[in-house]
Amino acid sequence: MIKKLFLLLIIGCQLPTANCQLAHNFKQHITFLASDSLHGRMTGSKDETNSALYIEGEFLKNTGLPAMNGKYKGGNYRQPFTYNVKVHGHGEEKGKISGQNVAAFIDNHSNQTVIIGAHFDHLGMGDSSHSAYRGEPAVHNGADDNASGVAMVLELAKQIKQSSFKNNNYVFVLFSGEELGLYGSKWFAEHMKYDSTSINFMLNFDMVGRMDSNKLVVGGVGTSPAWNEAIKNISSPLHLKTTESGVGPSDHTSFYLKSIPVLHFFTGQHKDYHKPSDDESKINYAGMEETFNYIMKLIERLDAKGKISFVKTKDDTNENTPKFTVTLGVMPDYTYDGEGMRIDGITDGKPASKAELKTGDVVIQLGEVKVTDMTTYMKALSQLKKGDSTKVKVKRGSETIEHDIHF
């Protein structure tokens, strides 16, 4: 005990947060999972197994949560699954590669269950299909993507176990295979022995470690009429930006497609996304603590609410979604609330980089299309093809600048 208190004084309490123990725990989880020794936690690797063992150990040590015996096919903390890499374009003649999820369960003997999840896999040493990095192979540590989400789920599990929230059962699940195509969450959603109508809702945490200006993006608020009322009027310094769709590039999609209400929590894109530079030293622990506090208040409110209903949303993958044959080579700032599309990162060698656009520029026109938000930006991009040249107009501070851009 004395040694632990000493470590908190030396390490944890130097972090700019109100809750020293929580910040220390977040840092411990992320430091381990994002270490070079785990080589980027690629699905199917021994490093994925070592990561899964760590998560399993945290469930056993810190929460005493029982595994979900009898609740899904597998009956253990770790759940093996397989996927075919040839079919999905990740190699030739390799057949099926194994991965594993890790899950635990609080049984409150309720008729309804809440799923709380995040993915723990990342990109290993990187590859041209998924990495935004172009250089010699290097460890992609994935501190924000998504060791931060794993840390959030582990600490929520501990806190909920000790709470008075007894009106739902709670499943805590850390998925693998997300980076390669949501394989772990698809497997889990397909193999649940629950009737999907007994699942109350699913909360997903993906990249919650790099909060800027107290902004938290909450996706999926259109998947239940209960969400807007539930997420508002919670005392918090956070500025929420909400989106409606239940479909997106993360694991909540697998549950939305089973007609389960979902929310996806995300603190924003950044220049280190899918690069070796996504390191633990850049995590905003104070921001993680604010997110954690907000989520606990939200879960408390929802635990008292009973079963919430599902609504199908206008999905991002429907037939009206623009199709693209070119890319600008930028990462949009999804937390931006102003007019236009603000650039949060630029990939070297892509059209935006060659046109000397900069992080922080706000795209207000691309070609003939005025860009007022992400939807109009995607519409503008969908009208261009490889070999085209056009103009891009951006706001840079108080200036409006026009550049030639070539695809």
N, C-alpha and C positions, 0 to 999 in steps of 0.2 A: 504493500500500500504506500509506504514512504517513497519507494522508488518511482511508483506511478505518479504521485503528486509532484515529485521533483521534475519528472519529464514534462508534466503539464506546465509547470512554471517556466521551464527552460524553452520548451517548444510551443505547446498549444497556446499559452496565454500571450505569446507575442503576436498572435494573429488578431487582426482588427475586427473582433466580433464580441458580442455580448455574452455568448455561451461558450466558455472556454472548452468544456468537455466535448460539446458537439463539434466544434471546429477541429479539435484534436482528432476526433474519430473520422471526420471527413478526410482530413489530411492523411491519416494512417491508411485508409482504404485506397485513396487515389495514388498515394506514393507507391504502394505495393503494386497495384494493377498497372500503373503507367511506368514501371521500372524497365530499364533496358533488358533486365534478365528474363522478362516475359516476352520479348521479341515481338510485341504488337498483337499478342493474343489472337492469332489467326485461327479461324474455325477448323477443327480437325487436327490441330497440332498438339504436341505435348504441353505447349504453353497455355493452350485453352484448358487442358486438363488441370494444370497447376492453378490456373485462375479459378476454375470451378471448385477445386479443393479448398481454396482460400474462402470462397463464398460459403461453401458448406460448413466450414469451420466456424465462420462468423455466426451463421444461423444456430449452430449447436452451442457455441460458447456464450453468446451475448443475448440470445432470446429464448433458447430452449424450445424453439418451435418444432412441433412434430412434422415429420414428412407427410406428404399427402397420400398416405397408404389407403388404397381402395377408392381414391377419388379420380385417378387417371391411370392409364396403362403405364406401368413402370414401378410404382410403389416405392420410390426412393427419392432422396433429395435431388440426385442427378438423373436426368432423363435423356437417354440416348436418342438421336434421330439421324436419318440419312438423307442425302440429296444427291442428285445425279449431275455431276459437273459438266458432262458433255452436253446434256440437254440445255443447260442454262448458260453455256458459253464460257465456262471457266476452265477449259482444258479439253483435250481430245483423248478418248479411249481410257479415261481414268475411272470410269464407272461411278459407283457411289462412294461418297466420303462421309464419315461419321462426324457428328457434332454432339453437343450436350447442353441442355438447359439445367438450371438449378432452381428448385422451388421448395417452399415451405408453407405451412398452413396453420392458421389459428382457427380452431373449431369452436364457435360460440353457440353451436346447435341451432343456428338460424336456418330459415328456408331460403335465404338469399346470400350470395357471396360476392365480394368485391375482389377484383384482380388488380394488383399493383406491380408494375413491371418496368424493366429497362434492359437494354442489351449490354453484354459484357465483352463481346468479341470486337476486334478491330482489324486492321489491314496488314498485320504482320510486317514484312519488309517493304510493303507497297507493291503495286502493279499498275500497269498502264490503264487498266479498265476502271479502277476505282480511285487511285491516288491522284491528288492534284500536284504532286511533286514530280519533277523531271530531273533525275540525276542518278548517281550510283545508288544501289539498294541501301536503304537505311531503315532503322527501327521506327515504325509509326506508333508512338506510345499511346495515343488516344486518351490523354488525361481528361479532356472535356468530352470527347466522343469515344467511349461513353463511361469512363471510370467515374465521372461525376454523377451520372444517373444511377450507377450501381451503389455508390456511397449513399445517395439519397434514399434508395429503397431499403438498404440495410439498416439505416438509422430510423426510418419510418417503421420498419418491422419491430425494432426494439421498443420504440415509443408506444406503438399501438398495442403491443403485447402487455404493456404496463398500464394501459388506459382503461377508461370505463366504457369504451365503444364496444357494445355487446350485441347490437341489433343486426350486424352482418357478420358472416364468416369472412376471413381475409386470407387470400393467397398472395404470396410474394414470390415473383418468378423473375429470374435473370436469364435472358435469352442469349443464345449464340446464333450465328448464321445470319444476323441482321444485315451486315454490310454486303453480303453476297446475294441478298434477296429475301429477307424476312423469314428464312427457313425455320428457325427455332420457334418463332411465334406462330407460324402457320401450322407447324406440327402440334404445338400445344393446343391451339384452337380446334384442330381436327380431332385430337385424341382426348379431350376432356370427357369425363364420364358424366359431367353435369349436363342436364338439359340447358341449352343456352338461355332459356327463359328464367332459370334460377340464378343466372349471373346478373347482379344488379348493375354494375358498370365496371369499366376498366380505366385505370390511370397509368399513363406512360411517361417516363422521364428520359429524354434524349438530348444531351448537351445542355446541362443546367449549371455549368461551372464558370461561365464567363460573362456574368451579368454586367451590363453597362447602363448607367443612369437609371438604375432600379426598374428596368423594363423586363417584364415577363410575358412571353407569347403563350397564349392558351388556345390550342386548336381543338376543333370538334364540338364547339358549343352549340352547333345546330343539331347534334345527335340526340338531344333530349330537351323537352321544354323546361325541364328542371334546372338546366345548367345556368342560364343567365341569372336567374334569381339566386342560385347557390353561390356563384363566384363573386357576386357583387356585394357591397356593403359589409365586407370583412375588413376590420381595422388592420391596415397594413400600409407601409410606405411604398409598396410596389405600384408601378404603373402597368396596367394590363392592356395587352393588345390581343383581341380575340379574332379567330377565324371560324367559319361555320363547318367546313367539310370534315367528315370522318375518315377521309382517305388522305394519306400523305406518305412520305418516304420513311416511315418508321413503324414499329411493331403494333401500335394501336389499330392500324389498318386491318390486321388479321382478325381482330375482335369485332370491329365495326362491320365487317363483311359477314359476321355471324349474328347480325342484328342486336348488338350489344352497345349501349351508350358508352362513348369514350371521351377522354380528354388527353391531350398531348401537351406537355410542358417543355419549354425551350427558351433559353435566354439569349439566343441570337447567334448568327453566323459570324465568323471571324477569319482573318487571313491565314490562320494556322490549320484550318479545316482540311482534313485528309492529307496532312503533311507531317514530316518527322518533328516539326516544331510545336506540335500540340502537347506541351509538357506541363507537369504538375506545378512548376514555379509560376505559371500564368493563371492559376485558378483564383477566382474571387470568392474566398471563403465567407466573407461578410454577406455577399449576395446569395450564396448557397443557404446560409442560415435564415435570411429573410424569406427565401422560397420555402424552406422547410417549415417555418412558423406559419406561413400562409396556408400550406397544404394541410397541416395538422388542424387548423381552424376549419378548413373546408371539409375535411373528413369527419370532424365532429358534427358539423352541420348536416352532412349527408347521412351520417349514422342514425340521426334522429328522424330523418325524413321518410324512411321506408323505401319501398320499391319504386324506382323511377322508370318512366316509359321511354321507349326508343322511337326516334324519328329518322327516316332516311333523308340524307342531305343531297344536294346537287354536288356530285362527286367530281374530284379533280381529274378522274379518268374517263369522264363521259365523252360522248361523241362530239360535243361542242368544244372540247379542250383543243387549243391550237397544237399542231404538230410542227416540230422543228427539224430542219436539216442543217442549220448552222448554229454556232454559239458565239456570244460576245466575249466569253472568257472572263466573266465576273461572278462574284458572289453577292447576291442582293442582301441588303440589310432588312430582314423580315420584321424588325422591331420599329422601323421607320413609319411615322404617322403622317408625314407631310405629303405634298403633291410631288409626284414623280417616283423614280426608283433610285434609291441611294445605293451606291456601290460600297460594299464592305470588304472587298478583296479582289485582287486581279491576278490572273494566271499568266505567268511569263510566256511569251511567244504567241499569245492569242490576239484576236483583233483589237480588243480594248487596250492591251499593253502596247501594241504597235502604234495605236493612235494616241498614245501618251495620256490616256485617261488615268485618273488617280483615285485611290481610296478616299471616300468622302464626297466625290462628285455625285450630283443628282441628275440622272438622265431625264430630260423633259421632252425630248423628241428624238425619234429614230426613224430615218427615212421620212415618209409623209405622215407618219402617225404621231400625234401628241401623246406623250407618256404621262399619265396622271397617277398610275398605281401599277401593281404587279400584273393585273389583268391586261391593261393596255400595253405594257411592256412586252408581255408574251405574244399579244396579237401582232405587234410591230415586228418582233423577231420571226414569227411564223410566215411573214410575207417575203422573207429574204431567203436566198439560196446561195450555195457555194459559187464563188466567182463574182458575186454582186459587189458593187461599190455604192456607198450612199453617204449621207451626212448624219452625224450624231450631235445633238445639242445638249450641253450639260450646264448646270449651275455649279460654280465653284466659289463658295463664299458669296460675295455680293456680285460676282461677275457671271455673265452668261457667255459660254465659249462654244464654238462650233468646230468640229473636227471631221476630216474625211475618215471613213472607216471602210475596210476591205475584208470580205469574207472568203 
